[in-house]
Amino acid sequence: MPRPVLTARDLEEIADGGEIAISPDTLITPLARDAAVQRGIQIRIEQPKSQSSNYARVVALGADHGGFALKEQLKNYIRDWGYTPLDLGTSSTDAVDYPDFAEAVANAVARGDAWRGVVVDSAGIGSSIAANKVPGARAALCYDRASARNSREHNDANILSLGARMISEENAREILAVWLETPFAGGRHQNRINKILAIESRHQKPKGT
């Protein structure tokens, strides 16, 4: 099924200073982005109403061998807190490549199979980079409660990246708890998210190229 596209024509019936809601996988054309900025139209990302109520409780997890043990611990916390973990691997400490699991988590979030995602490797850097290559993913490497809160309030991060060898399990638990509980602040921050989405749109290659 082709991804939906927001064009400048779609904005013609929106009043100046108004708002339009789109799904997370919508491609925004450069002309639409420019028109929205010029006319002060906010482009708001919302989840499809057809999503089941369970969607808001699904958290996808992925880790390489370096993050496997921490992933298993975090999975237990997620379950204890009333969320539904979606474990996308790895399943042991055998050596694997972190991009594979970061991409799997990012795809799950971008497709709407999961509300949020968590990726773990030894440092958290590589998984964050890999996840952010997937359109619709906004992965944030967090190292304390403040960075976790900021990534949600300001950046609407939908994927949390953690470095298993950089922080303690207790610290990781606190970071995850804050990150899951913190809402996006919207307002002026939404305008900045819109610009991030515009960058993403400009650099996406049409299918078949």
Summary of the structure (lengths in Angstrom):
residues: 209
radius of gyration: 17.6
end to end distance: 18.0
largest distance: 56.0
contacts: 688
relative contact order: 0.14
helix: 44%
strand: 17%
